Amino acid sequence: MNWREVWGRKYKERASAGIKTELGSEYWDKVAEDYSQWNKSNDYEYGRKAIEAMKEIINLDFEALDIGAGPGTLAIPFAKAVLKMTAIEPSPVMRKYLLRNAREEGIQNIEVMNRSWQEVDDFDIRKRFDIVACSHLLWQFADVDKQLERMEHASRGYCYVVHPAGGTDPMVKALWTEVMGKNYAGEVDPDLDDLVFVMLRQREILVNVKVIDYTTKLPVEQEVRLIARLLSKHAEVTPALMELIGKSVLGKSRNGVYETRSNAVVMWWEMLPSE
Ligand SMILES: C[S@@+](CC[C@H](N)C(=O)[O-])C[C@H]1O[C@@H](n2cnc3c(N)ncnc32)[C@H](O)[C@@H]1O
């Protein structure tokens, strides 16, 4: 099985099923505030646990790169564990929240590059970082194998990928089934981490894997927006759909707060001396 081809096929299948894959900065600008709030609602639990999972290799002398840093999900806890943090983030509003969140956390060792990963010149960053990371980003890339190799070229130590994995909230699955009128078959699952693993293994790279869990507690209104955005990648979000989502979330909330438990996979691999 050629796993690069499988990735390409799955990517095309998503696009032809109407699922939006490459979302531009306009989209990320709009969701930045909620995204930032999501991180603060659990004191960066996702990022903290992802960094904790790596504690055997992360060193306070490290220079680290986080690609597609968003509001600092990973970059904020990461910056506290290394000497210097560079974050690549093309969305201006995400950058605004990233810098604000860094200030609030007293972080002073972070530099932000205002561009997309594809716009970064490989020559400028060749072996510049001890660790090159990305979280919840790779699913957007049609040519993921090329982007993984570019990450490796920028690293003199390790590459590190974090990705939500395993299971979608049953309520979201039920909503998807109702909206799409067909049985749910994993369409909104935060998948593709599995393909990253096998693609790397096919290149004979030994990948370390850990699983982390995290809890999100969001006000009803915000959770409704989050689910609406997720479903908007598949269907038009009409007022009727918003009402349906609202009723479902409210029905499962306590004191105006909706709680979800989720998992993510943390993967890292070491650069060989010749790389
Ligand atoms: C799903 S969010 C993930 C944010 C954060 N890493 C996290 O784990 O929560 C994707 C982020 O990647 C950024 N992004 C999208 N395309 C990108 C690209 N081509 N290069 C770098 N960042 C990109 C978006 O602006 C957004 O902030």
The ligand as a MOL file (V3000), in Angstrom:
LIG
                    3D

  0  0  0     0  0            999 V3000
M  V30 BEGIN CTAB
M  V30 COUNTS 27 29 0 0 0
M  V30 BEGIN ATOM
M  V30 1 C -6.8770 24.1380 13.3130 0
M  V30 2 S -5.9230 25.5870 13.6350 0 CHG=1
M  V30 3 C -4.7120 24.9180 14.7400 0
M  V30 4 C -4.1190 25.9520 15.6430 0
M  V30 5 C -3.1860 25.3860 16.7040 0
M  V30 6 N -1.9870 24.8320 16.1280 0
M  V30 7 C -3.9180 24.3310 17.5040 0
M  V30 8 O -3.4350 23.2180 17.6140 0
M  V30 9 O -4.9850 24.6400 18.0430 0 CHG=-1
M  V30 10 C -4.9800 25.7750 12.1340 0
M  V30 11 C -4.0750 27.0040 12.1850 0
M  V30 12 O -3.1510 26.9080 11.1100 0
M  V30 13 C -3.0870 28.1260 10.4220 0
M  V30 14 N -2.7820 27.7970 9.0210 0
M  V30 15 C -3.6350 27.4630 8.0330 0
M  V30 16 N -2.9790 27.2040 6.8950 0
M  V30 17 C -1.6580 27.3670 7.1770 0
M  V30 18 C -0.4700 27.2460 6.4210 0
M  V30 19 N -0.5130 26.9180 5.1400 0
M  V30 20 N 0.7080 27.5000 7.0300 0
M  V30 21 C 0.7560 27.8280 8.3410 0
M  V30 22 N -0.3470 27.9450 9.1110 0
M  V30 23 C -1.5340 27.7280 8.5460 0
M  V30 24 C -4.4480 28.7600 10.5920 0
M  V30 25 O -4.4000 30.1680 10.4260 0
M  V30 26 C -4.8020 28.3280 12.0000 0
M  V30 27 O -4.3590 29.2440 12.9440 0
M  V30 END ATOM
M  V30 BEGIN BOND
M  V30 1 1 1 2
M  V30 2 1 2 3
M  V30 3 1 2 10
M  V30 4 1 3 4
M  V30 5 1 4 5
M  V30 6 1 5 6
M  V30 7 1 5 7
M  V30 8 2 7 8
M  V30 9 1 7 9
M  V30 10 1 10 11
M  V30 11 1 11 12
M  V30 12 1 11 26
M  V30 13 1 12 13
M  V30 14 1 13 14
M  V30 15 1 13 24
M  V30 16 1 14 15
M  V30 17 1 14 23
M  V30 18 2 15 16
M  V30 19 1 16 17
M  V30 20 1 17 18
M  V30 21 2 17 23
M  V30 22 1 18 19
M  V30 23 2 18 20
M  V30 24 1 20 21
M  V30 25 2 21 22
M  V30 26 1 22 23
M  V30 27 1 24 25
M  V30 28 1 24 26
M  V30 29 1 26 27
M  V30 END BOND
M  V30 END CTAB
M  END
